[in-house]
Amino acid sequence: METPEKKETILLVDDIPANLEILIRVFQRAGYKVRAVTSGPLGIRAAEHDPPDIVLLDVTMPGMDGYETCRRLKQNPLLKGIPVI
């Protein structure tokens, strides 16, 4: 019996739902597991709950911007090794 391959997980963080919809479609078609959230705080919670393989992060978001979100992700010892683009 073959073991299923683990799909790499991408966490998308963007406050514009249309951007998320496009990116979700593109990455799912390429075979990735995709999770998407619409704010920095939700991105941090999602990463803490189930760490992704990579985070694609919008820079300009209301409230907590992408730079602060990235800083907080990198402060967490469990998440600091995850690449953030």
Biopython code that builds the backbone (N, CA, C, O; Angstrom):
import numpy as np
from Bio.PDB.StructureBuilder import StructureBuilder

atoms = [
    (1, "MET", "N", (0.831, -1.169, 0.000)),
    (1, "MET", "CA", (0.000, 0.000, 0.000)),
    (1, "MET", "C", (0.886, 1.247, 0.000)),
    (1, "MET", "O", (1.795, 1.368, 0.821)),
    (2, "GLU", "N", (0.616, 2.172, -0.924)),
    (2, "GLU", "CA", (1.409, 3.386, -1.011)),
    (2, "GLU", "C", (0.962, 4.393, 0.028)),
    (2, "GLU", "O", (-0.228, 4.528, 0.316)),
    (3, "THR", "N", (1.944, 5.103, 0.591)),
    (3, "THR", "CA", (1.580, 6.191, 1.497)),
    (3, "THR", "C", (1.396, 7.448, 0.667)),
    (3, "THR", "O", (2.193, 7.729, -0.229)),
    (4, "PRO", "N", (0.354, 8.203, 0.960)),
    (4, "PRO", "CA", (0.122, 9.413, 0.181)),
    (4, "PRO", "C", (1.232, 10.428, 0.429)),
    (4, "PRO", "O", (1.742, 10.554, 1.542)),
    (5, "GLU", "N", (1.598, 11.154, -0.638)),
    (5, "GLU", "CA", (2.615, 12.180, -0.500)),
    (5, "GLU", "C", (2.033, 13.351, 0.278)),
    (5, "GLU", "O", (0.865, 13.708, 0.120)),
    (6, "LYS", "N", (2.867, 13.935, 1.115)),
    (6, "LYS", "CA", (2.434, 15.117, 1.849)),
    (6, "LYS", "C", (2.478, 16.301, 0.888)),
    (6, "LYS", "O", (3.494, 16.559, 0.243)),
    (7, "LYS", "N", (1.379, 17.000, 0.809)),
    (7, "LYS", "CA", (1.350, 18.208, -0.004)),
    (7, "LYS", "C", (1.943, 19.350, 0.795)),
    (7, "LYS", "O", (1.662, 19.501, 1.984)),
    (8, "GLU", "N", (2.762, 20.149, 0.141)),
    (8, "GLU", "CA", (3.281, 21.334, 0.800)),
    (8, "GLU", "C", (2.132, 22.304, 1.024)),
    (8, "GLU", "O", (1.244, 22.437, 0.181)),
    (9, "THR", "N", (2.156, 22.979, 2.166)),
    (9, "THR", "CA", (1.093, 23.897, 2.534)),
    (9, "THR", "C", (1.558, 25.340, 2.398)),
    (9, "THR", "O", (2.627, 25.714, 2.881)),
    (10, "ILE", "N", (0.741, 26.134, 1.738)),
    (10, "ILE", "CA", (0.986, 27.564, 1.587)),
    (10, "ILE", "C", (-0.078, 28.296, 2.382)),
    (10, "ILE", "O", (-1.271, 28.026, 2.239)),
    (11, "LEU", "N", (0.362, 29.227, 3.223)),
    (11, "LEU", "CA", (-0.567, 30.097, 3.930)),
    (11, "LEU", "C", (-0.545, 31.452, 3.235)),
    (11, "LEU", "O", (0.487, 32.122, 3.193)),
    (12, "LEU", "N", (-1.688, 31.848, 2.693)),
    (12, "LEU", "CA", (-1.827, 33.139, 2.023)),
    (12, "LEU", "C", (-2.450, 34.135, 2.996)),
    (12, "LEU", "O", (-3.453, 33.835, 3.644)),
    (13, "VAL", "N", (-1.848, 35.322, 3.096)),
    (13, "VAL", "CA", (-2.379, 36.367, 3.968)),
    (13, "VAL", "C", (-2.533, 37.631, 3.126)),
    (13, "VAL", "O", (-1.543, 38.247, 2.731)),
    (14, "ASP", "N", (-3.772, 38.008, 2.857)),
    (14, "ASP", "CA", (-4.055, 39.190, 2.033)),
    (14, "ASP", "C", (-5.442, 39.693, 2.405)),
    (14, "ASP", "O", (-6.363, 38.901, 2.608)),
    (15, "ASP", "N", (-5.587, 41.014, 2.495)),
    (15, "ASP", "CA", (-6.879, 41.576, 2.882)),
    (15, "ASP", "C", (-7.846, 41.724, 1.715)),
    (15, "ASP", "O", (-8.985, 42.147, 1.910)),
    (16, "ILE", "N", (-7.411, 41.384, 0.508)),
    (16, "ILE", "CA", (-8.274, 41.508, -0.668)),
    (16, "ILE", "C", (-8.717, 40.117, -1.114)),
    (16, "ILE", "O", (-7.918, 39.349, -1.649)),
    (17, "PRO", "N", (-9.995, 39.792, -0.893)),
    (17, "PRO", "CA", (-10.492, 38.449, -1.229)),
    (17, "PRO", "C", (-10.275, 38.055, -2.690)),
    (17, "PRO", "O", (-10.019, 36.884, -2.969)),
    (18, "ALA", "N", (-10.367, 38.990, -3.620)),
    (18, "ALA", "CA", (-10.156, 38.649, -5.039)),
    (18, "ALA", "C", (-8.738, 38.151, -5.276)),
    (18, "ALA", "O", (-8.526, 37.230, -6.065)),
    (19, "ASN", "N", (-7.762, 38.755, -4.594)),
    (19, "ASN", "CA", (-6.369, 38.286, -4.715)),
    (19, "ASN", "C", (-6.246, 36.865, -4.186)),
    (19, "ASN", "O", (-5.591, 36.018, -4.792)),
    (20, "LEU", "N", (-6.884, 36.616, -3.049)),
    (20, "LEU", "CA", (-6.829, 35.279, -2.456)),
    (20, "LEU", "C", (-7.453, 34.239, -3.382)),
    (20, "LEU", "O", (-6.904, 33.150, -3.551)),
    (21, "GLU", "N", (-8.588, 34.565, -3.978)),
    (21, "GLU", "CA", (-9.255, 33.618, -4.873)),
    (21, "GLU", "C", (-8.359, 33.217, -6.036)),
    (21, "GLU", "O", (-8.276, 32.039, -6.385)),
    (22, "ILE", "N", (-7.693, 34.189, -6.629)),
    (22, "ILE", "CA", (-6.798, 33.898, -7.758)),
    (22, "ILE", "C", (-5.633, 33.031, -7.303)),
    (22, "ILE", "O", (-5.320, 32.024, -7.937)),
    (23, "LEU", "N", (-4.997, 33.416, -6.214)),
    (23, "LEU", "CA", (-3.838, 32.665, -5.726)),
    (23, "LEU", "C", (-4.215, 31.257, -5.283)),
    (23, "LEU", "O", (-3.470, 30.308, -5.525)),
    (24, "ILE", "N", (-5.361, 31.121, -4.641)),
    (24, "ILE", "CA", (-5.821, 29.789, -4.232)),
    (24, "ILE", "C", (-5.945, 28.890, -5.456)),
    (24, "ILE", "O", (-5.450, 27.763, -5.455)),
    (25, "ARG", "N", (-6.600, 29.385, -6.495)),
    (25, "ARG", "CA", (-6.779, 28.588, -7.718)),
    (25, "ARG", "C", (-5.438, 28.185, -8.327)),
    (25, "ARG", "O", (-5.233, 27.023, -8.676)),
    (26, "VAL", "N", (-4.533, 29.144, -8.451)),
    (26, "VAL", "CA", (-3.231, 28.889, -9.076)),
    (26, "VAL", "C", (-2.455, 27.821, -8.300)),
    (26, "VAL", "O", (-1.946, 26.866, -8.885)),
    (27, "PHE", "N", (-2.370, 27.993, -6.976)),
    (27, "PHE", "CA", (-1.563, 27.061, -6.195)),
    (27, "PHE", "C", (-2.224, 25.695, -6.030)),
    (27, "PHE", "O", (-1.527, 24.682, -5.982)),
    (28, "GLN", "N", (-3.537, 25.648, -5.944)),
    (28, "GLN", "CA", (-4.201, 24.350, -5.871)),
    (28, "GLN", "C", (-4.007, 23.569, -7.160)),
    (28, "GLN", "O", (-3.768, 22.362, -7.129)),
    (29, "ARG", "N", (-4.109, 24.244, -8.280)),
    (29, "ARG", "CA", (-3.873, 23.561, -9.568)),
    (29, "ARG", "C", (-2.455, 23.033, -9.662)),
    (29, "ARG", "O", (-2.204, 22.028, -10.327)),
    (30, "ALA", "N", (-1.528, 23.707, -9.000)),
    (30, "ALA", "CA", (-0.134, 23.260, -9.009)),
    (30, "ALA", "C", (0.123, 22.151, -7.990)),
    (30, "ALA", "O", (1.239, 21.641, -7.889)),
    (31, "GLY", "N", (-0.923, 21.775, -7.231)),
    (31, "GLY", "CA", (-0.807, 20.639, -6.325)),
    (31, "GLY", "C", (-0.517, 20.977, -4.876)),
    (31, "GLY", "O", (-0.223, 20.082, -4.084)),
    (32, "TYR", "N", (-0.593, 22.232, -4.515)),
    (32, "TYR", "CA", (-0.339, 22.625, -3.139)),
    (32, "TYR", "C", (-1.617, 22.619, -2.307)),
    (32, "TYR", "O", (-2.718, 22.798, -2.829)),
    (33, "LYS", "N", (-1.451, 22.412, -1.016)),
    (33, "LYS", "CA", (-2.538, 22.605, -0.067)),
    (33, "LYS", "C", (-2.482, 24.089, 0.305)),
    (33, "LYS", "O", (-1.427, 24.598, 0.680)),
    (34, "VAL", "N", (-3.612, 24.773, 0.200)),
    (34, "VAL", "CA", (-3.637, 26.217, 0.406)),
    (34, "VAL", "C", (-4.615, 26.576, 1.504)),
    (34, "VAL", "O", (-5.739, 26.077, 1.552)),
    (35, "ARG", "N", (-4.157, 27.466, 2.398)),
    (35, "ARG", "CA", (-5.038, 28.069, 3.397)),
    (35, "ARG", "C", (-4.931, 29.570, 3.208)),
    (35, "ARG", "O", (-3.853, 30.079, 2.901)),
    (36, "ALA", "N", (-6.012, 30.273, 3.385)),
    (36, "ALA", "CA", (-6.020, 31.713, 3.154)),
    (36, "ALA", "C", (-6.743, 32.432, 4.275)),
    (36, "ALA", "O", (-7.775, 31.975, 4.767)),
    (37, "VAL", "N", (-6.179, 33.574, 4.673)),
    (37, "VAL", "CA", (-6.796, 34.426, 5.685)),
    (37, "VAL", "C", (-6.688, 35.877, 5.242)),
    (37, "VAL", "O", (-5.895, 36.210, 4.362)),
    (38, "THR", "N", (-7.494, 36.737, 5.860)),
    (38, "THR", "CA", (-7.599, 38.118, 5.385)),
    (38, "THR", "C", (-6.971, 39.162, 6.307)),
    (38, "THR", "O", (-7.220, 40.355, 6.133)),
    (39, "SER", "N", (-6.170, 38.745, 7.275)),
    (39, "SER", "CA", (-5.505, 39.730, 8.134)),
    (39, "SER", "C", (-4.264, 39.122, 8.773)),
    (39, "SER", "O", (-4.101, 37.903, 8.836)),
    (40, "GLY", "N", (-3.391, 40.014, 9.246)),
    (40, "GLY", "CA", (-2.188, 39.562, 9.928)),
    (40, "GLY", "C", (-2.479, 38.739, 11.174)),
    (40, "GLY", "O", (-1.911, 37.659, 11.336)),
    (41, "PRO", "N", (-3.357, 39.222, 12.068)),
    (41, "PRO", "CA", (-3.647, 38.432, 13.266)),
    (41, "PRO", "C", (-4.210, 37.039, 12.947)),
    (41, "PRO", "O", (-3.876, 36.062, 13.618)),
    (42, "LEU", "N", (-5.062, 36.956, 11.921)),
    (42, "LEU", "CA", (-5.581, 35.638, 11.529)),
    (42, "LEU", "C", (-4.472, 34.764, 10.953)),
    (42, "LEU", "O", (-4.466, 33.551, 11.161)),
    (43, "GLY", "N", (-3.541, 35.370, 10.235)),
    (43, "GLY", "CA", (-2.409, 34.621, 9.694)),
    (43, "GLY", "C", (-1.543, 34.036, 10.789)),
    (43, "GLY", "O", (-1.112, 32.886, 10.704)),
    (44, "ILE", "N", (-1.289, 34.824, 11.813)),
    (44, "ILE", "CA", (-0.483, 34.341, 12.941)),
    (44, "ILE", "C", (-1.190, 33.185, 13.628)),
    (44, "ILE", "O", (-0.571, 32.162, 13.921)),
    (45, "ARG", "N", (-2.486, 33.342, 13.887)),
    (45, "ARG", "CA", (-3.237, 32.255, 14.534)),
    (45, "ARG", "C", (-3.252, 30.994, 13.681)),
    (45, "ARG", "O", (-3.090, 29.888, 14.197)),
    (46, "ALA", "N", (-3.447, 31.161, 12.373)),
    (46, "ALA", "CA", (-3.475, 30.002, 11.476)),
    (46, "ALA", "C", (-2.124, 29.288, 11.472)),
    (46, "ALA", "O", (-2.066, 28.058, 11.483)),
    (47, "ALA", "N", (-1.043, 30.060, 11.455)),
    (47, "ALA", "CA", (0.294, 29.459, 11.448)),
    (47, "ALA", "C", (0.597, 28.747, 12.758)),
    (47, "ALA", "O", (1.212, 27.681, 12.766)),
    (48, "GLU", "N", (0.161, 29.341, 13.865)),
    (48, "GLU", "CA", (0.383, 28.703, 15.166)),
    (48, "GLU", "C", (-0.416, 27.408, 15.286)),
    (48, "GLU", "O", (0.073, 26.429, 15.850)),
    (49, "HIS", "N", (-1.629, 27.396, 14.766)),
    (49, "HIS", "CA", (-2.501, 26.224, 14.854)),
    (49, "HIS", "C", (-1.980, 25.064, 14.000)),
    (49, "HIS", "O", (-1.993, 23.911, 14.431)),
    (50, "ASP", "N", (-1.525, 25.379, 12.795)),
    (50, "ASP", "CA", (-1.059, 24.359, 11.855)),
    (50, "ASP", "C", (0.029, 24.990, 10.980)),
    (50, "ASP", "O", (-0.276, 25.538, 9.921)),
    (51, "PRO", "N", (1.292, 24.921, 11.411)),
    (51, "PRO", "CA", (2.360, 25.619, 10.693)),
    (51, "PRO", "C", (2.441, 25.212, 9.211)),
    (51, "PRO", "O", (2.486, 24.027, 8.879)),
    (52, "PRO", "N", (2.458, 26.223, 8.334)),
    (52, "PRO", "CA", (2.571, 25.954, 6.895)),
    (52, "PRO", "C", (4.026, 25.747, 6.499)),
    (52, "PRO", "O", (4.931, 25.926, 7.315)),
    (53, "ASP", "N", (4.245, 25.374, 5.257)),
    (53, "ASP", "CA", (5.606, 25.248, 4.734)),
    (53, "ASP", "C", (6.153, 26.601, 4.288)),
    (53, "ASP", "O", (7.364, 26.820, 4.295)),
    (54, "ILE", "N", (5.256, 27.504, 3.902)),
    (54, "ILE", "CA", (5.646, 28.843, 3.468)),
    (54, "ILE", "C", (4.458, 29.786, 3.662)),
    (54, "ILE", "O", (3.302, 29.366, 3.621)),
    (55, "VAL", "N", (4.765, 31.070, 3.874)),
    (55, "VAL", "CA", (3.731, 32.089, 4.022)),
    (55, "VAL", "C", (3.915, 33.109, 2.902)),
    (55, "VAL", "O", (5.008, 33.646, 2.724)),
    (56, "LEU", "N", (2.863, 33.374, 2.156)),
    (56, "LEU", "CA", (2.864, 34.459, 1.178)),
    (56, "LEU", "C", (2.049, 35.577, 1.804)),
    (56, "LEU", "O", (0.856, 35.414, 2.064)),
    (57, "LEU", "N", (2.690, 36.708, 2.043)),
    (57, "LEU", "CA", (2.153, 37.738, 2.910)),
    (57, "LEU", "C", (2.068, 39.073, 2.184)),
    (57, "LEU", "O", (3.056, 39.559, 1.633)),
    (58, "ASP", "N", (0.879, 39.657, 2.190)),
    (58, "ASP", "CA", (0.680, 41.003, 1.656)),
    (58, "ASP", "C", (1.336, 41.997, 2.608)),
    (58, "ASP", "O", (1.287, 41.810, 3.824)),
    (59, "VAL", "N", (1.946, 43.047, 2.074)),
    (59, "VAL", "CA", (2.601, 44.046, 2.906)),
    (59, "VAL", "C", (1.610, 45.093, 3.398)),
    (59, "VAL", "O", (1.618, 45.454, 4.574)),
    (60, "THR", "N", (0.763, 45.576, 2.507)),
    (60, "THR", "CA", (-0.141, 46.674, 2.864)),
    (60, "THR", "C", (-1.521, 46.137, 3.217)),
    (60, "THR", "O", (-2.344, 45.845, 2.350)),
    (61, "MET", "N", (-1.743, 46.019, 4.522)),
    (61, "MET", "CA", (-3.042, 45.581, 5.032)),
    (61, "MET", "C", (-3.434, 46.538, 6.155)),
    (61, "MET", "O", (-2.567, 47.065, 6.852)),
    (62, "PRO", "N", (-4.735, 46.764, 6.334)),
    (62, "PRO", "CA", (-5.157, 47.620, 7.445)),
    (62, "PRO", "C", (-4.893, 46.943, 8.782)),
    (62, "PRO", "O", (-4.819, 45.717, 8.873)),
    (63, "GLY", "N", (-4.754, 47.757, 9.808)),
    (63, "GLY", "CA", (-4.470, 47.191, 11.130)),
    (63, "GLY", "C", (-3.022, 46.760, 11.192)),
    (63, "GLY", "O", (-2.122, 47.598, 11.133)),
    (64, "MET", "N", (-2.789, 45.487, 11.307)),
    (64, "MET", "CA", (-1.432, 44.942, 11.351)),
    (64, "MET", "C", (-0.940, 44.714, 9.923)),
    (64, "MET", "O", (-1.477, 43.868, 9.207)),
    (65, "ASP", "N", (0.080, 45.467, 9.509)),
    (65, "ASP", "CA", (0.593, 45.301, 8.152)),
    (65, "ASP", "C", (1.461, 44.049, 8.041)),
    (65, "ASP", "O", (1.708, 43.355, 9.028)),
    (66, "GLY", "N", (1.914, 43.782, 6.832)),
    (66, "GLY", "CA", (2.699, 42.581, 6.594)),
    (66, "GLY", "C", (4.038, 42.564, 7.312)),
    (66, "GLY", "O", (4.518, 41.501, 7.707)),
    (67, "TYR", "N", (4.646, 43.738, 7.483)),
    (67, "TYR", "CA", (5.936, 43.787, 8.182)),
    (67, "TYR", "C", (5.780, 43.375, 9.647)),
    (67, "TYR", "O", (6.584, 42.600, 10.166)),
    (68, "GLU", "N", (4.751, 43.891, 10.304)),
    (68, "GLU", "CA", (4.514, 43.528, 11.706)),
    (68, "GLU", "C", (4.106, 42.059, 11.812)),
    (68, "GLU", "O", (4.527, 41.362, 12.735)),
    (69, "THR", "N", (3.302, 41.597, 10.887)),
    (69, "THR", "CA", (2.911, 40.184, 10.885)),
    (69, "THR", "C", (4.148, 39.301, 10.768)),
    (69, "THR", "O", (4.285, 38.315, 11.493)),
    (70, "CYS", "N", (5.038, 39.653, 9.864)),
    (70, "CYS", "CA", (6.272, 38.883, 9.685)),
    (70, "CYS", "C", (7.127, 38.917, 10.951)),
    (70, "CYS", "O", (7.648, 37.886, 11.376)),
    (71, "ARG", "N", (7.271, 40.095, 11.552)),
    (71, "ARG", "CA", (8.053, 40.199, 12.793)),
    (71, "ARG", "C", (7.497, 39.266, 13.866)),
    (71, "ARG", "O", (8.252, 38.581, 14.556)),
    (72, "ARG", "N", (6.186, 39.244, 13.999)),
    (72, "ARG", "CA", (5.574, 38.400, 15.030)),
    (72, "ARG", "C", (5.718, 36.914, 14.709)),
    (72, "ARG", "O", (5.919, 36.102, 15.612)),
    (73, "LEU", "N", (5.620, 36.560, 13.454)),
    (73, "LEU", "CA", (5.849, 35.157, 13.071)),
    (73, "LEU", "C", (7.275, 34.746, 13.420)),
    (73, "LEU", "O", (7.499, 33.654, 13.942)),
    (74, "LYS", "N", (8.241, 35.622, 13.133)),
    (74, "LYS", "CA", (9.656, 35.300, 13.364)),
    (74, "LYS", "C", (10.018, 35.315, 14.847)),
    (74, "LYS", "O", (11.040, 34.743, 15.225)),
    (75, "GLN", "N", (9.217, 35.949, 15.693)),
    (75, "GLN", "CA", (9.460, 35.938, 17.138)),
    (75, "GLN", "C", (9.037, 34.625, 17.775)),
    (75, "GLN", "O", (9.478, 34.301, 18.877)),
    (76, "ASN", "N", (8.189, 33.869, 17.096)),
    (76, "ASN", "CA", (7.694, 32.604, 17.629)),
    (76, "ASN", "C", (8.704, 31.503, 17.295)),
    (76, "ASN", "O", (8.951, 31.235, 16.120)),
    (77, "PRO", "N", (9.289, 30.863, 18.312)),
    (77, "PRO", "CA", (10.297, 29.828, 18.059)),
    (77, "PRO", "C", (9.808, 28.690, 17.156)),
    (77, "PRO", "O", (10.601, 28.092, 16.429)),
    (78, "LEU", "N", (8.506, 28.390, 17.199)),
    (78, "LEU", "CA", (7.977, 27.313, 16.374)),
    (78, "LEU", "C", (7.785, 27.739, 14.911)),
    (78, "LEU", "O", (7.699, 26.883, 14.031)),
    (79, "LEU", "N", (7.716, 29.036, 14.644)),
    (79, "LEU", "CA", (7.405, 29.526, 13.310)),
    (79, "LEU", "C", (8.562, 30.247, 12.640)),
    (79, "LEU", "O", (8.509, 30.502, 11.437)),
    (80, "LYS", "N", (9.604, 30.581, 13.388)),
    (80, "LYS", "CA", (10.656, 31.445, 12.856)),
    (80, "LYS", "C", (11.391, 30.869, 11.657)),
    (80, "LYS", "O", (11.967, 31.626, 10.876)),
    (81, "GLY", "N", (11.389, 29.566, 11.491)),
    (81, "GLY", "CA", (12.082, 28.947, 10.367)),
    (81, "GLY", "C", (11.244, 28.866, 9.087)),
    (81, "GLY", "O", (11.742, 28.439, 8.046)),
    (82, "ILE", "N", (9.988, 29.269, 9.163)),
    (82, "ILE", "CA", (9.117, 29.195, 7.990)),
    (82, "ILE", "C", (9.423, 30.367, 7.062)),
    (82, "ILE", "O", (9.413, 31.518, 7.498)),
    (83, "PRO", "N", (9.693, 30.089, 5.794)),
    (83, "PRO", "CA", (9.944, 31.196, 4.861)),
    (83, "PRO", "C", (8.712, 32.074, 4.688)),
    (83, "PRO", "O", (7.586, 31.583, 4.615)),
    (84, "VAL", "N", (8.947, 33.385, 4.625)),
    (84, "VAL", "CA", (7.875, 34.357, 4.416)),
    (84, "VAL", "C", (8.229, 35.188, 3.202)),
    (84, "VAL", "O", (9.311, 35.769, 3.126)),
    (85, "ILE", "N", (7.309, 35.239, 2.256)),
    (85, "ILE", "CA", (7.517, 36.047, 1.047)),
    (85, "ILE", "C", (6.459, 37.127, 1.033)),
    (85, "ILE", "O", (6.420, 37.941, 0.111)),
]
sb = StructureBuilder()
sb.init_structure("model")
sb.init_model(0)
sb.init_chain("A")
sb.init_seg("    ")
for serial, (resi, resn, name, xyz) in enumerate(atoms, 1):
    if name == "N":
        sb.init_residue(resn, " ", resi, " ")
    sb.init_atom(name, np.array(xyz, "f"), 0.0, 1.0, " ", f" {name:<3s}", serial, name[0])
structure = sb.get_structure()
